[in-house]
Amino acid sequence: MKQTLNILKILSDENRLRILFMLKEKKLCVCEMLELLNITGATLSSHLKILNLNKIIESKREGRWIEYCLTDKKTIKLLEYIENNMNNKLTIMNDRKKIKTLNARESICKK
C-alpha cells in the first residue's frame, strides 16, 4: 500500500507526470527535457532525482550524454491508464509533437 501511495504522490506533480509521459515516448537527455519544459535545470534535476530514487526511471550514459528512460513496468501501465482517462490531453499531445522534432541533440545542448 505504501509503495502505491508513494507512486501516486510522485505522479501528482504536473512536471513529473509530463517528464514520465515524455520518457514513455523516447529516451531523453536533460537538455532535451529542458527544451520541452518551462522549468529551470535545478527544478528538473530535483524531479529526476525523485523519480530515480523511486526506481521509476534510470539514467545511462550514451556517448557524451546521460539519457533517462522509464524502468518500472507498473508505472508505464499506470501512465497508460491515466492517459486513457484524461479529460484534456492537450499538454501531453503538444509534448509528443515537440519530441518528434528533437533530432539535433548537439545544437539543443549547446544553448
C-alpha positions, 0 to 999 in steps of 0.5 A: 500500500505504501509503495502505491501511495508513494507512486501516486504522490510522485505522479501528482506533480504536473512536471513529473507526470509530463517528464514520465509521459515524455520518457514513455515516448523516447529516451531523453537527455536533460537538455532535451527535457529542458527544451520541452519544459518551462522549468529551470535545470535545478527544478528538473534535476530535483524531479529526476532525482525523485523519480530515480530514487523511486526506481521509476526511471534510470539514467545511462550514459550514451556517448557524451550524454546521460539519457533517462528512460522509464524502468518500472513496468507498473508505472508505464501501465499506470501512465497508460491508464491515466492517459486513457482517462484524461479529460484534456490531453492537450499538454501531453499531445503538444509534448509528443509533437515537440519530441518528434522534432528533437533530432539535433541533440548537439545544437539543443545542448549547446544553448 
